[in-house]
C-alpha cells in the first residue's frame, strides 16, 4: 500500500454505515469527514507534478510502467512539501526513492 498521499487535517474522520434488510437490500450512509477536505489547489498541485514527469517519461521513451511509477512518486514527494516550485523533486531524488 502506498501511503505517500496521506495528510493530516484538523477534522473528524469519515465513516460509513451499511444497513442490510431482510431481503438483502442495502442502504449506505456516508459521512466523508476529513476525506472531503481535499482542496482544488492540492489536487492541482499533485496533478501538475504528475503530468510534468509523465510527459518527460514519454519524451525519454521509457516503459509506461516506469513512467507511471515515477510520476506517482514525484507527486507524492511534492505533495508532502510546502510551496509550488520548491516542492518539485529532482529526477535523481525520485529515482532514489523508488529503489
N, C-alpha and C positions, 0 to 999 in steps of 0.2 A: 504494500500500500504506500502510495506517495502522499506524504503529509505536508509537502512544501508550501501549499497554498493556504494552509490553516493560519488564521489570525485570531487574536482575541479581541473582543469588544465588550463594553460595559452594557450588557443586555442579557435578559434571561435566555436560556437555550430553548430551542423549539422542541415540540413533541407531537406525537401523532397517536390518536386513539382509533382503533379499528373495532367496530361492532359487527357481529355476525348474528343474524336472526335464525330462527328455527328452520327456515327454508334456504339457508346458506347464502342469503343475500347480505351484502355488507354495506356499511356506511363508514366513511373515513373522515375523521375530523382532524384538521391540521392547524397547528399554531407554529408558524415559521420561526418566531423568535429571532435570535442572532443570525440565523441563516438568511434572513431577509434584510440584513444591514449592509449588504454589498452596495457600494456606490457606483454610479456610472463612471466616475473618474478612475476607480480602482480597476474595473473591468477593462476600460480603455487602455490603461497603463499596461496591464498584463498582456492584452492582445497586441498592442503596438510592439512590444518586445518580441513576442512570439512571431509576429509577421516578419519583422526585420531579419531574424535568424532563419526563418523558414525560406525567405527569398534568397538569402545568402547561400543556404544549403543547396537550393535549386541551381543557383549560378555556378556552384562548385561541382555540380553533377554528383552529389552524394546520394547514397541509397535513401529511399524515402523513410525507412525505419530510423536511420541515423538522424535525418533532418527533423523528424517529429520528436525524437528523444532530446535532441539538442535544443530545439525551440521550446519545448516544455520546461526544460531545466533552466534556460535563461529567463523565462517568465517567472519561475518560482524564485530564483535568486533576486530578480528585480523587485518582485512584489514584497520581499522581506526587507527592503531598504527604503529609506526616505528619499524624496526627490525624484525628478524625472531622469535627466541625462546622467547624473551621478549614480543612479541605481543600476544602470545597464552594465553588466559584467563584460570583461574582455573575453574573447573566444577561448583563450587558454584556461581561464578560470572555469568556464563551462565544461570544457573537455576534462579538466582535472576532477571536477565534482561528479562526473559521470563514471569515473573509474571506481 
